[in-house]
Amino acid sequence: MDKSIYYIAGGLFAIYLFISMRNRNRSKERKSKKFMEGNTRSDRKKEE
């Protein structure tokens, strides 16, 4: 019973690490502007 708090804390810490690593990767993708390839203001004006 006395070790269960450590198991719970370890599990929460592992979840925290997983989420923080995923968010770090997403912010790198956002900074690289990969999602904006081919989408410029001039392209939008030509379509309208």
C-alpha positions in Angstrom: 0.0 0.0 0.0 2.8 2.4 0.9 4.4 2.0 -2.6 1.3 2.7 -4.6 1.7 6.5 -4.3 5.1 6.1 -6.1 3.5 4.0 -8.9 0.8 6.6 -9.4 3.4 9.5 -9.4 5.6 7.6 -11.8 2.7 7.0 -14.2 1.7 10.6 -14.1 5.3 11.7 -14.7 5.5 9.3 -17.7 2.2 10.8 -19.1 3.6 14.3 -18.6 6.8 13.5 -20.5 4.9 12.0 -23.4 2.6 15.0 -23.7 5.5 17.5 -23.4 7.6 15.7 -26.1 4.6 15.6 -28.4 3.9 19.3 -27.9 7.6 20.1 -28.5 7.5 18.3 -31.9 4.3 20.1 -32.9 5.8 23.5 -32.1 8.9 22.6 -34.2 6.6 21.8 -37.1 4.7 25.0 -36.6 8.0 27.0 -36.7 9.1 25.4 -39.9 5.9 26.5 -41.6 5.5 23.1 -43.4 1.8 23.4 -43.2 1.9 26.7 -45.1 3.6 25.2 -48.3 1.9 26.5 -51.4 -0.5 28.7 -49.4 0.5 32.3 -50.0 -1.6 35.5 -50.1 -0.9 35.9 -53.8 -2.2 32.4 -54.5 -5.4 33.2 -52.6 -6.0 36.4 -54.5 -5.6 34.6 -57.9 -8.2 32.0 -56.9 -10.8 34.6 -56.1 
